Amino acid sequence: MTALSLVFSSRSCTLIVLLSLCVISDTQLVINVRNQGGDVVQETIAANVSFDTVSLEFQRSDGTLVTQLIDFRNEVQILKALVLGEEERGQSQYQVMCFIFHTPRDAFIPSDAMSKLRQKNPGTIRVPEDDKGRTNYSMDYTVILKRSTVISPHIAEMCAEAPESSYTRHEDIKTWSSIQGVPESVYITALKKFPTLSSTPEDKENHQQLQSCTDLKNVWSPCQCHLELCVGWYPCGLKYCKGKGENKGPMTYRCGIKTCRKCSLFSYYVPQKQLCLWDE
């Protein structure tokens, strides 16, 4: 189903079908989304035109708080997960992980378009038009937050509670280096390899043999953790309609949005399974 429609006016805000638009630099929407399990999740989506970012946040039924930020200028996506501790298994604190990876500009609607979205019926429960499936990400590095500006100026603040658990991939470093014209060596100064990912052949062999946390019984041993994060509804593109201009000539204008669902499965090193008890 089409959740929202777009109309653009240069002089005033207008309301047609489900959406009104007005030009502002920062705005927020609250969307009710039905997930694949049938539960209704409330998503908060905000756009900041000045920074050219879009952020989305929701809480899963298990209590995990998921925050997504798209930095269009640097083609960077940050997915942050705040996972509640399992007190009955010795976890009295929550954990925060940040996953940082490349996202092309056209994977989400632009921040200026997002800033103009309005809902006529805020209580409507929405479902995405397109399921983008799942992408697997095998993380290679921990990001050093105080040096992370080279990747995105938003990482340090957003991931402040994850100083040892903010991750990225070498594949993404290569992509950003090519896009921004910045040598890979500059990005490397903001990264730390996992203990099992050093350059020696012996350590590489150990990494290949590193057990999945799923198969490990000893909660104090290092392992390969897995965490899946799904964003159940987000504006993934603009729709265009054809019409007639002021001189009755043909013209194309933005008239709606396309909505999508996307899952990401992250695998990354943890020094002990106690930090990955959900992966069982």
RAPE-V97895 format. One record per pair of residues at least 24 apart in sequence whose ideal C-beta (glycine too) atoms are under 8 Angstrom apart, sorted by sequence separation. I is the first residue (numbers start at 0). J is the second residue. D is the distance in Angstrom with one decimal. If there is no record, write none. Layout:
# RAPE-V97895
i=I j=J d=D
i=I j=J d=D
This chain:
# RAPE-V97895
i=24 j=48 d=4.5
i=25 j=49 d=7.4
i=36 j=60 d=7.5
i=75 j=99 d=6.5
i=76 j=100 d=5.8
i=141 j=165 d=6.4
i=142 j=166 d=6.7
i=234 j=258 d=5.9
i=235 j=259 d=3.7
i=23 j=48 d=7.7
i=24 j=49 d=5.1
i=32 j=57 d=7.6
i=75 j=100 d=7.6
i=76 j=101 d=7.3
i=141 j=166 d=6.1
i=142 j=167 d=5.5
i=150 j=175 d=6.6
i=233 j=258 d=6.8
i=75 j=101 d=6.8
i=76 j=102 d=3.8
i=140 j=166 d=6.6
i=195 j=221 d=7.2
i=232 j=258 d=5.8
i=233 j=259 d=6.1
i=235 j=261 d=7.8
i=74 j=101 d=5.7
i=75 j=102 d=6.8
i=140 j=167 d=5.4
i=194 j=221 d=7.5
i=232 j=259 d=7.7
i=233 j=260 d=7.8
i=2 j=30 d=7.7
i=74 j=102 d=6.0
i=138 j=166 d=3.8
i=139 j=167 d=7.2
i=140 j=168 d=7.3
i=232 j=260 d=6.4
i=233 j=261 d=7.2
i=74 j=103 d=6.2
i=138 j=167 d=6.5
i=139 j=168 d=5.1
i=140 j=169 d=7.1
i=231 j=260 d=5.4
i=74 j=104 d=6.1
i=76 j=106 d=8.0
i=138 j=168 d=5.7
i=139 j=169 d=4.7
i=230 j=260 d=6.9
i=137 j=168 d=6.8
i=229 j=260 d=7.0
i=230 j=261 d=5.4
i=136 j=168 d=6.4
i=140 j=172 d=7.8
i=149 j=181 d=7.0
i=229 j=261 d=7.1
i=230 j=262 d=7.8
i=69 j=102 d=6.2
i=71 j=104 d=5.6
i=229 j=262 d=4.1
i=228 j=262 d=7.2
i=229 j=263 d=7.6
i=227 j=262 d=6.1
i=228 j=263 d=5.4
i=71 j=107 d=7.8
i=100 j=136 d=6.1
i=149 j=185 d=5.8
i=150 j=186 d=6.7
i=227 j=263 d=7.1
i=69 j=106 d=7.8
i=149 j=186 d=5.8
i=227 j=264 d=4.7
i=228 j=265 d=7.3
i=69 j=107 d=5.0
i=71 j=109 d=6.8
i=98 j=136 d=6.7
i=226 j=264 d=7.5
i=227 j=265 d=7.6
i=71 j=110 d=6.1
i=149 j=188 d=7.5
i=150 j=189 d=6.3
i=225 j=264 d=6.4
i=226 j=265 d=5.1
i=98 j=138 d=6.9
i=149 j=189 d=5.3
i=225 j=265 d=7.0
i=69 j=110 d=8.0
i=225 j=266 d=5.1
i=226 j=267 d=7.9
i=146 j=188 d=6.0
i=147 j=189 d=5.4
i=224 j=266 d=6.9
i=99 j=142 d=6.0
i=146 j=189 d=3.8
i=223 j=266 d=5.6
i=224 j=267 d=5.7
i=223 j=267 d=7.3
i=224 j=268 d=7.4
i=97 j=142 d=7.5
i=223 j=268 d=6.5
i=224 j=269 d=4.5
i=143 j=189 d=5.2
i=222 j=268 d=7.9
i=223 j=269 d=7.9
i=142 j=189 d=6.2
i=143 j=190 d=6.6
i=221 j=268 d=6.7
i=222 j=269 d=6.2
i=142 j=190 d=6.1
i=143 j=191 d=6.2
i=221 j=269 d=6.5
i=224 j=272 d=7.9
i=141 j=190 d=6.9
i=142 j=191 d=8.0
i=221 j=270 d=5.2
i=222 j=271 d=7.8
i=226 j=275 d=7.8
i=140 j=190 d=4.0
i=141 j=191 d=4.6
i=221 j=271 d=6.4
i=222 j=272 d=5.2
i=224 j=274 d=7.0
i=225 j=275 d=7.7
i=99 j=150 d=6.5
i=140 j=191 d=6.2
i=141 j=192 d=7.9
i=220 j=271 d=6.4
i=221 j=272 d=7.9
i=224 j=275 d=3.6
i=226 j=277 d=7.3
i=99 j=151 d=7.4
i=140 j=192 d=6.0
i=141 j=193 d=6.9
i=219 j=271 d=5.0
i=220 j=272 d=6.1
i=226 j=278 d=7.2
i=139 j=192 d=7.0
i=140 j=193 d=7.3
i=218 j=271 d=6.5
i=219 j=272 d=7.2
i=222 j=275 d=6.7
i=225 j=278 d=5.0
i=53 j=107 d=5.9
i=139 j=193 d=7.2
i=218 j=272 d=4.5
i=219 j=273 d=6.5
i=224 j=278 d=5.4
i=53 j=108 d=7.7
i=99 j=154 d=6.3
i=217 j=272 d=6.8
i=218 j=273 d=4.6
i=140 j=196 d=7.9
i=53 j=110 d=5.3
i=97 j=154 d=7.2
i=139 j=196 d=6.1
i=212 j=269 d=6.9
i=215 j=272 d=5.1
i=52 j=110 d=6.0
i=218 j=276 d=7.4
i=51 j=110 d=5.1
i=99 j=158 d=7.8
i=209 j=268 d=7.2
i=50 j=110 d=7.8
i=53 j=113 d=5.0
i=97 j=157 d=6.9
i=212 j=272 d=4.9
i=97 j=158 d=3.8
i=48 j=110 d=5.3
i=47 j=110 d=6.5
i=48 j=111 d=5.3
i=95 j=158 d=7.5
i=212 j=275 d=4.3
i=46 j=110 d=4.7
i=97 j=161 d=4.7
i=46 j=111 d=7.7
i=95 j=160 d=4.1
i=96 j=161 d=5.8
i=213 j=278 d=5.3
i=48 j=114 d=5.2
i=95 j=161 d=4.3
i=99 j=165 d=6.5
i=212 j=278 d=4.2
i=213 j=279 d=6.0
i=46 j=113 d=3.7
i=47 j=114 d=7.7
i=97 j=164 d=6.9
i=98 j=165 d=8.0
i=99 j=166 d=6.7
i=100 j=167 d=6.4
i=211 j=278 d=7.3
i=212 j=279 d=7.5
i=46 j=114 d=4.1
i=96 j=164 d=4.7
i=97 j=165 d=4.0
i=98 j=166 d=5.5
i=99 j=167 d=4.4
i=100 j=168 d=6.2
i=44 j=113 d=7.1
i=95 j=164 d=6.6
i=96 j=165 d=7.5
i=97 j=166 d=6.9
i=98 j=167 d=7.7
i=101 j=170 d=7.9
i=46 j=116 d=7.9
i=94 j=164 d=7.1
i=96 j=166 d=7.2
i=101 j=171 d=4.4
i=100 j=171 d=4.9
i=44 j=116 d=7.9
i=99 j=171 d=7.4
i=196 j=268 d=7.4
i=101 j=174 d=4.6
i=195 j=268 d=5.9
i=77 j=151 d=7.1
i=101 j=175 d=6.3
i=193 j=267 d=7.6
i=194 j=268 d=7.0
i=75 j=150 d=6.1
i=193 j=268 d=4.0
i=75 j=151 d=4.2
i=77 j=153 d=6.7
i=194 j=270 d=7.5
i=73 j=150 d=6.9
i=77 j=154 d=6.3
i=73 j=151 d=4.9
i=75 j=153 d=7.8
i=79 j=157 d=6.1
i=75 j=154 d=7.8
i=79 j=158 d=6.4
i=81 j=160 d=7.6
i=77 j=157 d=5.6
i=70 j=151 d=4.6
i=77 j=158 d=7.0
i=70 j=152 d=7.9
i=79 j=161 d=7.2
i=70 j=153 d=5.6
i=39 j=124 d=5.7
i=68 j=153 d=5.9
i=26 j=113 d=7.8
i=26 j=114 d=4.8
i=28 j=116 d=5.8
i=30 j=118 d=7.6
i=22 j=111 d=8.0
i=25 j=114 d=7.0
i=26 j=115 d=7.6
i=28 j=117 d=7.6
i=68 j=157 d=5.9
i=24 j=114 d=6.8
i=26 j=116 d=7.5
i=28 j=118 d=6.4
i=31 j=121 d=7.8
i=23 j=114 d=5.7
i=31 j=122 d=6.8
i=33 j=124 d=5.2
i=66 j=157 d=7.1
i=22 j=114 d=7.5
i=23 j=115 d=7.7
i=29 j=121 d=6.5
i=31 j=123 d=6.7
i=32 j=124 d=7.2
i=33 j=125 d=7.3
i=22 j=115 d=6.7
i=31 j=124 d=4.8
i=32 j=125 d=5.6
i=33 j=126 d=5.4
i=21 j=115 d=6.4
i=31 j=125 d=6.4
i=32 j=126 d=7.3
i=133 j=227 d=7.4
i=20 j=115 d=3.8
i=30 j=125 d=6.0
i=32 j=127 d=8.0
i=20 j=116 d=7.4
i=21 j=117 d=7.9
i=133 j=229 d=8.0
i=20 j=117 d=6.7
i=18 j=116 d=6.0
i=19 j=117 d=4.2
i=18 j=117 d=5.3
i=166 j=265 d=7.2
i=18 j=118 d=7.0
i=19 j=119 d=7.4
i=74 j=174 d=7.8
i=75 j=175 d=7.4
i=17 j=118 d=6.4
i=18 j=119 d=6.9
i=52 j=153 d=6.7
i=74 j=175 d=7.1
i=166 j=267 d=5.1
i=17 j=119 d=4.8
i=73 j=175 d=7.0
i=14 j=117 d=7.2
i=16 j=119 d=7.2
i=17 j=120 d=6.6
i=50 j=153 d=7.5
i=74 j=178 d=5.9
i=127 j=231 d=6.9
i=131 j=235 d=7.4
i=12 j=117 d=7.8
i=14 j=119 d=6.4
i=127 j=232 d=5.0
i=17 j=123 d=7.9
i=73 j=179 d=7.1
i=126 j=232 d=7.1
i=127 j=233 d=7.8
i=129 j=235 d=7.0
i=5 j=112 d=7.0
i=125 j=232 d=5.8
i=7 j=115 d=7.3
i=5 j=115 d=7.4
i=5 j=116 d=7.5
i=3 j=116 d=6.0
i=3 j=118 d=6.8
i=116 j=234 d=7.2
i=2 j=123 d=7.7
i=113 j=234 d=6.4
i=112 j=234 d=7.9
i=2 j=125 d=4.2
i=2 j=126 d=7.7
i=0 j=125 d=7.4
i=2 j=127 d=7.8
i=112 j=237 d=6.2
i=0 j=126 d=6.1
i=2 j=128 d=7.8
i=107 j=233 d=6.6
i=108 j=234 d=4.3
i=1 j=128 d=6.8
i=107 j=234 d=6.7
i=108 j=235 d=7.1
i=134 j=261 d=7.6
i=136 j=263 d=6.1
i=138 j=265 d=6.1
i=0 j=128 d=6.8
i=107 j=235 d=6.2
i=108 j=236 d=6.3
i=109 j=237 d=7.9
i=129 j=257 d=6.7
i=131 j=259 d=5.2
i=133 j=261 d=7.9
i=134 j=262 d=7.4
i=136 j=264 d=6.9
i=138 j=266 d=6.8
i=106 j=235 d=6.5
i=108 j=237 d=5.7
i=128 j=257 d=5.9
i=129 j=258 d=7.3
i=130 j=259 d=7.3
i=131 j=260 d=6.4
i=132 j=261 d=7.6
i=133 j=262 d=4.0
i=134 j=263 d=5.5
i=135 j=264 d=4.9
i=136 j=265 d=4.9
i=137 j=266 d=5.0
i=138 j=267 d=4.1
i=96 j=226 d=6.8
i=98 j=228 d=7.6
i=128 j=258 d=5.1
i=129 j=259 d=4.7
i=130 j=260 d=4.9
i=131 j=261 d=4.2
i=132 j=262 d=6.9
i=133 j=263 d=6.9
i=134 j=264 d=7.3
i=136 j=266 d=7.2
i=137 j=267 d=7.8
i=138 j=268 d=7.8
i=105 j=236 d=7.0
i=127 j=258 d=4.6
i=128 j=259 d=7.0
i=129 j=260 d=7.3
i=131 j=262 d=7.9
i=133 j=264 d=5.7
i=135 j=266 d=7.3
i=127 j=259 d=5.2
i=125 j=258 d=7.2
i=127 j=260 d=4.2
i=116 j=256 d=7.5
i=112 j=253 d=7.0
i=82 j=226 d=7.9
i=112 j=256 d=7.6
i=80 j=226 d=6.5
i=80 j=228 d=5.9
i=108 j=256 d=5.9
i=78 j=228 d=5.5
i=65 j=228 d=5.7
i=67 j=230 d=5.9
i=65 j=230 d=7.4
i=98 j=263 d=7.2
i=67 j=233 d=7.7
i=98 j=265 d=5.1
i=96 j=265 d=7.9
i=96 j=267 d=7.9
i=57 j=230 d=8.0
i=57 j=231 d=7.7
i=55 j=230 d=6.5
i=55 j=233 d=6.0
i=94 j=274 d=6.5
i=90 j=273 d=7.2
i=89 j=273 d=6.9
i=78 j=263 d=6.4
i=90 j=276 d=6.9
i=88 j=276 d=5.8
i=42 j=231 d=7.4
i=44 j=233 d=7.3
i=42 j=232 d=6.3
i=44 j=234 d=7.7
i=40 j=231 d=6.1
i=42 j=233 d=7.9
i=85 j=276 d=5.6
i=35 j=229 d=7.9
i=34 j=229 d=7.6
i=82 j=277 d=7.0
i=35 j=231 d=7.4
i=34 j=231 d=4.6
i=33 j=231 d=7.8
i=32 j=231 d=4.8
i=32 j=232 d=4.1
i=30 j=232 d=6.3
i=35 j=260 d=8.0
i=2 j=232 d=7.3
i=3 j=234 d=7.4
i=5 j=237 d=7.1
i=5 j=238 d=7.4
i=7 j=252 d=6.8
i=7 j=253 d=5.9
i=5 j=253 d=5.3
i=6 j=254 d=6.9
i=5 j=254 d=5.8
i=4 j=254 d=6.7
i=5 j=255 d=5.2
i=4 j=255 d=4.5
i=5 j=256 d=5.9
i=3 j=255 d=7.2
i=4 j=256 d=7.5
i=3 j=256 d=5.5
i=1 j=255 d=6.3
i=2 j=256 d=7.6
i=1 j=256 d=7.9
i=3 j=258 d=7.6
i=2 j=258 d=5.1
i=1 j=258 d=7.7
